[in-house]
Structures are given as C-alpha cells and as structure tokens.
Amino acid sequence: MRATRRRGASALVATLLLAVATVTLASVPPRPLRSVVTLVHALGLRVATDWLAVVALLSLGERVATGEESITRATVRRLALAVFVGGVAIEASPLVRLVAEPSAVTTTVLVEEVAGALQEGLFAAGLFVGTAAGGAALRDALGDRAGGGLPLAPSERRLPRVSPRAVGRVARVMGVAAGLWFGIEVASRLALGVPYFWLAVGESAVGGLGGAVDYGVLIVAFLALAVDGADARSVVGGAAAVWLVLVVLGIAVGVLSAGLGVVLVGATATPMGAVEAAGMGLWPAPDSWAQLLATGTFLAGAAGLWVVQRTVPERGGPEPSAAVDDSGAPR
C-alpha cells in the first residue's frame, strides 16, 4: 500500500508540473482563449506521451529505491511496450475526431497521423528503455561504489559520475529509435509521393537525429539524478543544464542540416528553393516549445524521483514499529 501511494504521489507531481508547463506555454505571450484551448490540445498530446515514459521511469526508480522487486528484462520490455502502445494511442487520438466528421479523411492526413503517432511512441519508449539500459550499465560501472537504493553513489562532485559506458548504451538505444523513426518517415513520404527523393531522405535523417539528441540529453540527465539524487540543487541545476545543452545541440544539428542541404544542392538535382522551403539549416529558438517542454519533462521526472527518495526509508534504517498486544507478540 505504501508503494502504491508513493507511485501515485510521484505521478501526481509529475502530471501537475507538465500540465502547468503546457498551459503556460500556450498562454504566453497572451493569446485569445480559443487559441489557448487549441494549443493546449496540441501540446497536450506531446506532454501526455512523455508523461507515460516518466511514470514508467518512476516505477522503475521506486523498485530500485526499495529493493523489494527485482528489475528483469521482461519487466523492462513490458513497461516499454506499454509506453509505446499508450503513446501511439495518444498521438493517434485526433484521428477519432477526423473519422467522426462528415467529410472523408484524406489518405495524406491518415498516413501522416499514423506515421507521426508511431514515431512519437518510438521516442517515448526509447526514453524509457534508454534510461533503464543506461542505469544498468551505470550500476555495473560503479561497482562497489553503488550503494543500495537511490541515489546510487552520491558525492560532492560538481559533475555526477555518469560513465562513458552508460552514455554509450544510451546512444545505442537512441540510435535504434532514430533509425526506426527515419524508416517510418521515409516510407510515409514515399507512399505519399515526394518531388525530390534525396531531400526527403536528408530531411528525415535530420529529424531522426534531432529527436534522438533531445531524448538522449534527457536520459543522461535522469541518470545523473540517479547517481547523485534529486534535491533542490540537482533539480534546478539539471534543468538549466538540460535547457542549455538542448539549445547548443539544436544549433549543432541545424548547422549539420545546413551542410547537408548544400551537399544535396550540389550533388543531386534538388533546387535551393526546395531546400529552403524544407527548413534545412534552421534550428529551434532557445524559447521554443520543443526546448521548454523537454525541460519540463526533466523537471517532472526529477520532482517525481524526489518524492520517491523522500518517502522510501533508507536501507538498514528502523522499520515502522509493529503494533503489539499486551503479551508482547506482534498482532
């Protein structure tokens, strides 16, 4: 029962933070009420998908913190499948409204919505699997320094001990997710017909890389919390670091896409106008919704982890006293 309450409390904190972030982003700068409602609906799909991954991670975090249940590959697979299926269902939910409308749903809209739902579900599941795989590699790398429960190995260092092996494991997982995302994107574009094949391939590759980088940053940040623990310093500093790294890497991906656009113009029959229209070479602004929502996802997970740490007693600590009767025997 206590474990259920802890999970509920951490999930509630994460949900409230993501809800506040969604409404804030939709309302600033001030917008008409109808515009706010529309944006909350659009942003809410991304928030809800990330929320599934965050709640699944909190479930694993509590198992590590308490040590009451072992984490097996089957457990990770089941939770990853639940995150993927749930994410796809959330992202595909607008199709229900479109199908219910009197007008027929065009093939283009249907293909784009289904492909987008699969892609978002993939990255949400990748966020969960990458964190689980990185955490396992991290515990192996820490060895004797990894204590029982969470945090794994708190220290006074400015930078947490996130091993290169754990980062490499995260990169492999997100590479697989990005590859699948790329395959779905290219297949959907070819199915709809594209005037410039290599532009579609290049744009899809940049999109997959950008998503993998964004979620990879979140995973490494969550692993840093697992090592040092979630407190005011690590949560605030981690959120600032996540935002800054996302901005810097977003610029790097934009520069890479600009170079790829130049290569496409020079090596293929793709005109410069098509490259510019596709947005090759652009990078997200520091205050864009994508950057801020990713930071909000980190804050939600960090707050939920903080709740788990605060409510789980330390290993070896005093157990709650059992009620006894007059004879001294436990009831």
ZAFIFI-298752 format. One record per residue (C-alpha): residue number from 1; y, x, z; residue in one letter. Coordinates in steps of 0.05 Angstrom, whole numbers. Layout:
<recs>
REC  num      py      px      pz  residuo
REC  NUM       Y       X       Z        a
...
</recs>
This chain:
<recs>
REC  num      py      px      pz  residuo
REC    1       0       0       0        m
REC    2      48      56      16        r
REC    3      33      89     -51        a
REC    4      48      23     -86        t
REC    5     115      17     -50        r
REC    6     133      88     -68        r
REC    7     117      77    -141        r
REC    8     157      12    -140        g
REC    9     217      44    -107        a
REC   10     219     104    -154        s
REC   11     210      59    -215        a
REC   12     266      13    -190        l
REC   13     314      71    -180        v
REC   14     298      98    -250        a
REC   15     307      29    -281        t
REC   16     374      16    -247        l
REC   17     401      84    -269        l
REC   18     380      73    -341        l
REC   19     409       2    -341        a
REC   20     476      27    -314        v
REC   21     477      82    -367        a
REC   22     463      31    -422        t
REC   23     518     -18    -402        v
REC   24     567      39    -391        t
REC   25     556      69    -459        l
REC   26     561       2    -492        a
REC   27     626     -15    -456        s
REC   28     665      50    -462        v
REC   29     711      52    -498        p
REC   30     728     -21    -483        p
REC   31     695     -68    -532        r
REC   32     693    -144    -541        p
REC   33     638    -179    -502        l
REC   34     599    -196    -564        r
REC   35     599    -123    -585        s
REC   36     576    -102    -516        v
REC   37     518    -150    -517        v
REC   38     497    -126    -586        t
REC   39     500     -53    -566        l
REC   40     463     -65    -500        v
REC   41     407     -97    -541        h
REC   42     405     -38    -590        a
REC   43     409      16    -536        l
REC   44     361     -23    -491        g
REC   45     303     -11    -538        l
REC   46     311      65    -532        r
REC   47     322      60    -457        v
REC   48     261      16    -447        a
REC   49     217      64    -487        t
REC   50     240     124    -447        d
REC   51     232      83    -383        w
REC   52     157      75    -397        l
REC   53     149     150    -402        a
REC   54     190     162    -339        v
REC   55     149     113    -298        v
REC   56      84     144    -323        a
REC   57     110     212    -303        l
REC   58     129     186    -234        l
REC   59      58     160    -227        s
REC   60      30     230    -241        l
REC   61      83     261    -196        g
REC   62      61     218    -137        e
REC   63     -12     237    -147        r
REC   64       8     310    -146        v
REC   65      52     299     -85        a
REC   66       0     263     -44        t
REC   67     -62     299     -70        g
REC   68    -100     234     -58        e
REC   69    -122     225    -130        e
REC   70    -143     279    -179        s
REC   71    -110     281    -247        i
REC   72    -160     286    -303        t
REC   73    -152     289    -378        r
REC   74    -178     218    -381        a
REC   75    -122     196    -335        t
REC   76     -70     231    -378        v
REC   77    -100     201    -442        r
REC   78    -100     130    -413        r
REC   79     -28     135    -390        l
REC   80      -6     168    -455        a
REC   81     -39     112    -495        l
REC   82      -4      60    -451        a
REC   83      64      94    -462        v
REC   84      52      97    -537        f
REC   85      28      25    -545        v
REC   86      84       0    -499        g
REC   87     136      40    -536        g
REC   88     113      14    -604        v
REC   89     114     -57    -578        a
REC   90     184     -50    -551        i
REC   91     212     -17    -613        e
REC   92     178     -68    -659        a
REC   93     202    -128    -618        s
REC   94     262    -143    -665        p
REC   95     210    -160    -719        l
REC   96     192    -222    -679        v
REC   97     263    -248    -687        r
REC   98     264    -230    -761        l
REC   99     198    -264    -775        v
REC  100     220    -327    -738        a
REC  101     283    -333    -780        e
REC  102     281    -380    -841        p
REC  103     295    -324    -891        s
REC  104     238    -280    -913        a
REC  105     232    -209    -885        v
REC  106     241    -157    -939        t
REC  107     190    -103    -949        t
REC  108     242     -50    -937        t
REC  109     261     -77    -868        v
REC  110     188     -86    -850        l
REC  111     168     -15    -868        v
REC  112     229      16    -834        e
REC  113     219     -24    -770        e
REC  114     145      -8    -764        v
REC  115     155      65    -781        a
REC  116     212      71    -731        g
REC  117     170      37    -676        a
REC  118     112      86    -688        l
REC  119     159     145    -687        q
REC  120     194     126    -622        e
REC  121     127     112    -589        g
REC  122     102     180    -611        l
REC  123     161     217    -579        f
REC  124     156     176    -515        a
REC  125      82     193    -509        a
REC  126      99     265    -527        g
REC  127     148     267    -469        l
REC  128      93     246    -421        f
REC  129      37     289    -450        v
REC  130      82     350    -456        g
REC  131     104     345    -384        t
REC  132      32     336    -360        a
REC  133       7     394    -402        a
REC  134      65     439    -382        g
REC  135      55     422    -309        g
REC  136     -19     441    -313        a
REC  137      -1     508    -345        a
REC  138      54     518    -294        l
REC  139       7     508    -235        r
REC  140     -42     558    -266        d
REC  141      14     609    -277        a
REC  142      40     602    -206        l
REC  143     -30     613    -176        g
REC  144     -27     625    -102        d
REC  145      48     613    -101        r
REC  146      36     539    -118        a
REC  147      31     501     -53        g
REC  148       1     433     -44        g
REC  149      42     373     -66        g
REC  150     113     374     -94        l
REC  151     153     416    -102        p
REC  152     103     466    -127        l
REC  153     138     531    -108        a
REC  154     209     520     -81        p
REC  155     252     582     -78        s
REC  156     325     602     -71        e
REC  157     328     629    -142        r
REC  158     383     602    -187        r
REC  159     333     590    -243        l
REC  160     265     557    -229        p
REC  161     201     593    -244        r
REC  162     181     557    -308        v
REC  163     132     605    -341        s
REC  164     133     621    -415        p
REC  165      61     596    -418        r
REC  166      84     527    -395        a
REC  167     141     527    -445        v
REC  168      92     547    -500        g
REC  169      46     489    -481        r
REC  170     105     442    -485        v
REC  171     125     470    -553        a
REC  172      55     458    -580        r
REC  173      53     386    -556        v
REC  174     122     370    -584        m
REC  175     103     406    -648        g
REC  176      45     358    -658        v
REC  177      90     298    -642        a
REC  178     143     323    -690        a
REC  179      90     334    -744        g
REC  180      65     263    -737        l
REC  181     137     237    -736        w
REC  182     150     276    -801        f
REC  183      88     248    -834        g
REC  184     107     176    -818        i
REC  185     178     187    -842        e
REC  186     158     218    -908        v
REC  187     104     166    -921        a
REC  188     151     108    -907        s
REC  189     205     137    -952        r
REC  190     156     149   -1009        l
REC  191     130      78   -1001        a
REC  192     200      51   -1009        l
REC  193     217      98   -1065        g
REC  194     267     155   -1059        v
REC  195     311     183   -1115        p
REC  196     305     255   -1090        y
REC  197     238     274   -1062        f
REC  198     256     342   -1033        w
REC  199     317     314    -999        l
REC  200     274     262    -965        a
REC  201     226     317    -943        v
REC  202     282     361    -917        g
REC  203     318     305    -881        e
REC  204     252     282    -849        s
REC  205     237     353    -826        a
REC  206     305     360    -794        v
REC  207     298     292    -760        g
REC  208     230     311    -731        g
REC  209     255     378    -707        l
REC  210     316     347    -674        g
REC  211     273     296    -636        g
REC  212     224     349    -614        a
REC  213     280     394    -589        v
REC  214     313     337    -550        d
REC  215     249     315    -515        y
REC  216     227     387    -505        g
REC  217     291     401    -466        v
REC  218     276     340    -422        l
REC  219     205     364    -409        i
REC  220     227     434    -388        v
REC  221     280     402    -342        a
REC  222     227     358    -309        f
REC  223     182     419    -300        l
REC  224     240     455    -266        a
REC  225     245     397    -217        l
REC  226     171     400    -204        a
REC  227     176     474    -184        v
REC  228     239     472    -141        d
REC  229     241     399    -121        g
REC  230     292     344    -133        a
REC  231     353     348     -88        d
REC  232     428     339     -99        a
REC  233     437     410    -125        r
REC  234     379     409    -174        s
REC  235     393     338    -199        v
REC  236     467     349    -212        v
REC  237     458     419    -239        g
REC  238     398     398    -280        g
REC  239     436     340    -312        a
REC  240     494     386    -330        a
REC  241     446     438    -358        a
REC  242     407     385    -398        v
REC  243     472     358    -429        w
REC  244     497     428    -446        l
REC  245     431     452    -476        v
REC  246     424     388    -517        l
REC  247     494     398    -546        v
REC  248     482     472    -562        v
REC  249     414     459    -593        l
REC  250     440     399    -631        g
REC  251     492     444    -662        i
REC  252     438     494    -679        a
REC  253     396     441    -713        v
REC  254     458     417    -751        g
REC  255     471     488    -776        v
REC  256     398     494    -797        l
REC  257     402     428    -834        s
REC  258     466     452    -870        a
REC  259     429     514    -893        g
REC  260     371     472    -916        l
REC  261     419     427    -955        g
REC  262     447     488    -991        v
REC  263     376     510   -1008        v
REC  264     359     441   -1035        l
REC  265     420     440   -1080        v
REC  266     406     510   -1106        g
REC  267     330     506   -1114        a
REC  268     320     433   -1134        t
REC  269     354     380   -1175        a
REC  270     386     349   -1113        t
REC  271     461     339   -1123        p
REC  272     510     359   -1068        m
REC  273     535     287   -1063        g
REC  274     466     263   -1042        a
REC  275     460     318    -990        v
REC  276     528     300    -961        e
REC  277     511     226    -961        a
REC  278     446     241    -923        a
REC  279     486     274    -868        g
REC  280     455     343    -875        m
REC  281     495     393    -835        g
REC  282     522     343    -785        l
REC  283     508     349    -710        w
REC  284     516     299    -654        p
REC  285     581     298    -616        a
REC  286     579     320    -543        p
REC  287     595     249    -521        d
REC  288     547     215    -569        s
REC  289     499     162    -544        w
REC  290     439     204    -561        a
REC  291     462     261    -516        q
REC  292     484     217    -459        l
REC  293     422     173    -460        l
REC  294     377     235    -458        a
REC  295     417     260    -398        t
REC  296     409     191    -367        g
REC  297     334     194    -377        t
REC  298     332     260    -339        f
REC  299     374     230    -283        l
REC  300     328     170    -278        a
REC  301     266     213    -274        g
REC  302     299     261    -224        a
REC  303     321     203    -179        a
REC  304     251     173    -181        g
REC  305     220     241    -164        l
REC  306     269     249    -107        w
REC  307     245     182     -79        v
REC  308     172     204     -85        v
REC  309     186     270     -49        q
REC  310     225     236       7        r
REC  311     172     184      21        t
REC  312     110     228      16        v
REC  313      95     264      82        p
REC  314      85     339      79        e
REC  315      14     366      75        r
REC  316     -13     381     143        g
REC  317      42     341     176        g
REC  318      29     289     230        p
REC  319      -7     228     206        e
REC  320      21     160     224        p
REC  321      -5     141     292        s
REC  322     -61      91     292        a
REC  323     -57      30     337        a
REC  324    -106      36     396        v
REC  325    -133     -14     445        d
REC  326    -139      -5     519        d
REC  327    -203      34     514        s
REC  328    -171      87     470        g
REC  329    -213      71     409        a
REC  330    -176      61     343        p
REC  331    -171     -11     321        r
</recs>
